[in-house]
Structure formats: structure tokens, C-alpha cells
Amino acid sequence: MLHHYPYAGLGAASFGWLEARHHFSFGQYQDPQKTGFGDLLVINDDIIQPKSGFAPHGHSDMEIITYVRRGAISHEDSQGNKGRTGAGDVQVMSAGTGIRHSEYNLEEEETNLFQIWIAPDESGLPPRWDAAEFPKGQIDDQLPLLVSGDGQAPLHINNRAAKIYAGRLGAGQSLTHKLAEDLSLRAYLLVSDGTMLIGDIEAGKGDGVSVEGRTHIEIAAREPSEILVIELGA
């Protein structure tokens, strides 16, 4: 089963320095029909104006993944971590017992990013932060794994079933992304750029597509495009 969530129909919030779209209920946007997708609790599509951002604030017991699409985000937290994550790269934060952090766009251009929150398998773990750079060119025949909880990806989160893949496809390029043999996985796909055919759904930039009850999904790029696949347990 596939379900399409067009960008234009997502929840929206505007604060001047921040334009946000919410795939699920978040902050002032509350929809009882959109309270998450299994352990996937938040996807925010944020545009942050230059020289602005999120002042220091706290989190606990949440896996927070930031995928930067354009510009860069600069992170600093109460554990002493500091870092700048640029377009096409990813940072992860396991909030655990509690962490305070700030996220600022210190660039001269807008920053556009996906912020993804996934519930951890365990609460009360030590907080941690990490980031990694990834190749920016067109992929070959499969999406690279960026984040997982099983130790197989460059970046680790505390959810053993969760995996995040991402990559750029050229115009006319297609691939088959394998999910699971026993239909036990669900997935949420995000079109970061371009236009793609996901199964029989044509999805554009900013759209989401949820997938359940399939062992694989066919993906085809109508034009140069970028996609994220977030896999989750049953």
C-alpha cells in the first residue's frame, strides 16, 4: 500500500526566520490523523533564513537526524560538540538522558533541511552527537545507507530496525529498492528534489510517500532528483 502526501497539503508554520512544513503533528500544527508513522514521529521540512536559527533548547529520549539539502547548519550542544553540516551531509543526535543544543544557519544563503525524529529502542541512554559527509554525485544502481541502528551505516542511532538511505538519480534513471522478504517493514519516502515516480505515484519536491505491505519499491526519476528512504520496523 502506498499513500501520497503532497507538499502543498502538509502542515505549515511561518516565523519570519523559519518556514516549516510538517509531515506529522508538531508544535502548533496538530492533526489526529497524522501523529507519526510507527517509530517515525517527526519530519519537518525547514527553510532557515541566513544568520538565524534555533536558540539553545533541550531534548531527551529521541533520535534526531538532520539531512541538509541546501546551505549548511551549525550545531553546538551541552556535551561540548560543535560542527557544521553542509548540503548532502547528515548529523545525528541521540538525546538520551538529556541534551541542550542550538542549530544556526550562519551562512549567507537560506538553509533547507529535513529534521527527522525517531523513537529510540531504550530510554535513559547517554546523549551523543555525530555527523558525516557523503558523496554528492549521481548514484549507480542502489541507494547508499547513511544512518541505521544495526551498526551497518556510517552514522548510528538507537533504533535497531530504522535505516535511512539517500541519493541522487539522473533523469530517466530507475532502481528497485528492496524492503523486506516478509512484509515486516514499512517505509516513508521523501522527494528532496526533482520529480519521481514511486510505484504508480508521481511525487514532486517536498512530497512524502508511505509504503506498507511491500517487499520492494520501484523508483524512477523524471528529471535529476534526490530521494530519502526511511525504513522502520513493523
C-alpha positions as CSV (number, residue, x, y, z in Angstrom):
1,M,0.0,0.0,0.0
2,L,1.3,3.4,-1.0
3,H,0.0,6.8,0.3
4,H,0.9,10.1,-1.2
5,Y,1.4,13.2,1.0
6,P,1.9,16.2,-1.3
7,Y,4.0,19.1,-0.1
8,A,1.1,21.6,-0.6
9,G,-1.1,19.6,1.9
10,L,1.4,19.4,4.7
11,G,1.1,21.3,8.0
12,A,2.7,24.7,7.8
13,A,4.3,27.2,10.2
14,S,5.9,30.6,9.5
15,F,8.0,32.6,11.9
16,G,9.8,35.0,9.6
17,W,13.2,33.5,10.1
18,L,11.8,29.9,9.6
19,E,9.4,28.4,7.1
20,A,8.4,24.9,8.1
21,R,6.3,22.1,6.6
22,H,5.3,19.2,8.9
23,H,4.6,15.7,7.6
24,F,3.2,14.8,11.1
25,S,1.7,16.7,14.0
26,F,4.3,19.1,15.5
27,G,4.1,22.3,17.6
28,Q,1.1,24.4,16.7
29,Y,0.1,22.0,13.9
30,Q,-1.9,19.2,15.3
31,D,-3.8,16.6,13.2
32,P,-5.1,13.5,14.9
33,Q,-4.8,11.6,11.6
34,K,-1.1,12.5,11.4
35,T,0.6,11.6,14.6
36,G,3.5,9.7,13.2
37,F,4.3,6.5,11.3
38,G,5.4,3.8,13.7
39,D,8.6,4.9,15.4
40,L,8.9,7.8,12.9
41,L,7.4,10.7,14.9
42,V,8.5,13.9,13.2
43,I,9.6,15.0,9.7
44,N,10.0,18.8,9.4
45,D,10.9,20.4,6.1
46,D,12.6,23.6,7.3
47,I,13.8,26.7,5.4
48,I,16.0,28.8,7.7
49,Q,16.9,32.3,6.8
50,P,20.6,33.4,6.8
51,K,22.1,34.4,10.2
52,S,19.2,32.9,12.2
53,G,18.2,29.6,13.7
54,F,17.2,27.6,16.8
55,A,18.4,29.1,20.1
56,P,19.6,26.6,22.8
57,H,16.9,24.2,23.8
58,G,16.6,20.7,25.3
59,H,15.6,17.2,24.2
60,S,15.5,13.8,25.8
61,D,15.0,10.2,24.7
62,M,14.7,11.0,20.9
63,E,16.9,10.1,17.9
64,I,17.1,13.3,15.8
65,I,18.5,13.2,12.3
66,T,19.2,16.2,10.2
67,Y,19.6,15.9,6.4
68,V,20.8,19.2,4.9
69,R,19.5,19.8,1.4
70,R,20.8,23.3,0.7
71,G,23.1,25.6,2.7
72,A,24.5,24.4,6.0
73,I,23.6,24.1,9.7
74,S,26.0,24.8,12.6
75,H,25.5,22.7,15.7
76,E,26.6,23.3,19.3
77,D,25.5,21.3,22.4
78,S,25.9,20.9,26.1
79,Q,28.2,17.9,25.6
80,G,30.8,20.1,24.0
81,N,30.1,19.0,20.4
82,K,30.4,21.5,17.6
83,G,30.0,21.0,13.9
84,R,28.9,22.4,10.6
85,T,26.9,20.1,8.3
86,G,26.6,21.1,4.6
87,A,24.3,20.2,1.8
88,G,24.1,16.4,1.2
89,D,25.5,15.6,4.6
90,V,23.9,14.3,7.8
91,Q,24.1,14.8,11.5
92,V,22.5,12.6,14.2
93,M,21.8,13.4,17.8
94,S,20.7,10.8,20.4
95,A,19.2,13.0,23.1
96,G,19.1,10.2,25.7
97,T,19.1,11.4,29.3
98,G,19.0,15.0,28.1
99,I,20.9,17.4,26.0
100,R,20.7,21.1,25.1
101,H,21.7,22.3,21.7
102,S,21.5,25.1,19.2
103,E,21.2,25.0,15.4
104,Y,22.1,28.1,13.4
105,N,22.3,29.0,9.8
106,L,25.5,31.0,9.8
107,E,25.6,31.2,6.0
108,E,24.8,34.0,3.6
109,E,22.1,31.9,1.9
110,E,18.9,30.0,3.0
111,T,19.4,26.6,4.5
112,N,16.9,23.9,3.6
113,L,16.8,20.7,5.6
114,F,14.8,17.7,6.8
115,Q,14.7,17.1,10.5
116,I,13.6,13.6,11.3
117,W,12.7,12.3,14.8
118,I,12.7,8.6,15.5
119,A,11.8,7.0,18.9
120,P,14.7,5.1,20.5
121,D,14.5,1.4,21.5
122,E,15.6,2.3,25.0
123,S,15.2,5.4,27.2
124,G,17.9,6.8,29.5
125,L,20.9,6.3,27.3
126,P,23.9,8.6,27.3
127,P,23.4,11.5,24.8
128,R,25.7,11.7,21.8
129,W,26.2,13.6,18.5
130,D,27.9,12.7,15.3
131,A,28.0,13.9,11.6
132,A,29.3,12.5,8.3
133,E,29.9,13.7,4.8
134,F,28.6,11.7,1.9
135,P,29.3,11.6,-1.9
136,K,27.2,14.2,-3.8
137,G,27.2,12.7,-7.3
138,Q,24.6,10.5,-9.0
139,I,24.3,7.0,-7.6
140,D,24.8,3.8,-9.6
141,D,22.1,1.1,-9.0
142,Q,21.3,1.4,-5.3
143,L,20.8,4.0,-2.6
144,P,23.6,4.2,-0.1
145,L,22.8,3.5,3.5
146,L,23.6,6.7,5.6
147,V,22.0,6.0,9.1
148,S,21.0,2.8,10.9
149,G,20.7,1.2,14.3
150,D,22.3,-2.1,13.3
151,G,25.9,-1.0,13.0
152,Q,26.0,-1.2,9.2
153,A,25.8,2.6,8.4
154,P,28.4,5.4,8.9
155,L,26.0,7.1,11.4
156,H,24.4,5.2,14.3
157,I,21.0,5.8,16.0
158,N,19.4,3.9,18.9
159,N,16.7,2.1,16.9
160,R,17.7,-1.3,15.6
161,A,15.1,-1.5,12.9
162,A,15.5,2.0,11.5
163,K,17.6,2.8,8.4
164,I,17.9,5.9,6.2
165,Y,19.1,5.7,2.6
166,A,19.5,8.7,0.3
167,G,20.9,9.6,-3.1
168,R,20.6,11.5,-6.4
169,L,19.3,9.9,-9.6
170,G,19.7,11.2,-13.1
171,A,16.9,12.0,-15.4
172,G,15.3,8.7,-16.6
173,Q,17.3,6.6,-14.1
174,S,15.3,4.0,-12.2
175,L,16.0,1.4,-9.4
176,T,14.3,-1.1,-7.3
177,H,14.8,-0.6,-3.5
178,K,14.4,-3.8,-1.5
179,L,12.4,-3.5,1.7
180,A,11.8,-7.0,3.3
181,E,11.1,-10.5,2.3
182,D,8.3,-11.0,4.9
183,L,6.4,-7.6,4.5
184,S,7.5,-6.7,8.1
185,L,9.0,-3.3,7.2
186,R,7.3,0.0,6.5
187,A,9.0,2.9,4.9
188,Y,8.5,6.6,4.3
189,L,10.0,8.2,1.2
190,L,10.9,11.9,0.8
191,V,11.5,13.6,-2.5
192,S,14.2,16.1,-1.6
193,D,14.5,17.5,-5.2
194,G,13.1,16.9,-8.6
195,T,10.1,14.7,-9.7
196,M,10.0,10.9,-9.3
197,L,7.7,8.0,-10.0
198,I,7.4,6.0,-6.8
199,G,5.4,2.9,-7.6
200,D,2.5,4.4,-9.5
201,I,2.6,7.7,-7.7
202,E,4.2,10.8,-9.3
203,A,5.8,12.8,-6.4
204,G,7.4,16.2,-6.6
205,K,9.9,18.1,-4.5
206,G,8.9,18.0,-0.8
207,D,6.3,15.2,-1.2
208,G,6.2,12.2,1.1
209,V,5.1,8.7,0.2
210,S,4.4,6.0,2.9
211,V,4.9,2.3,2.0
212,E,3.4,-0.7,3.8
213,G,3.0,-4.4,2.8
214,R,5.6,-4.4,0.1
215,T,8.9,-6.3,-0.3
216,H,10.3,-3.7,-2.6
217,I,9.5,-0.3,-4.3
218,E,10.2,0.9,-7.8
219,I,11.7,4.4,-8.1
220,A,12.2,6.3,-11.3
221,A,13.4,9.9,-11.8
222,R,11.6,12.1,-14.2
223,E,14.4,14.7,-14.0
224,P,17.5,15.0,-11.9
225,S,16.2,14.2,-8.4
226,E,17.1,13.4,-4.9
227,I,15.3,10.9,-2.6
228,L,15.4,9.7,1.0
229,V,14.1,6.3,2.1
230,I,13.4,5.9,5.9
231,E,12.8,2.3,6.8
232,L,11.1,1.3,10.0
233,G,10.1,-1.9,11.8
234,A,6.6,-3.2,11.9
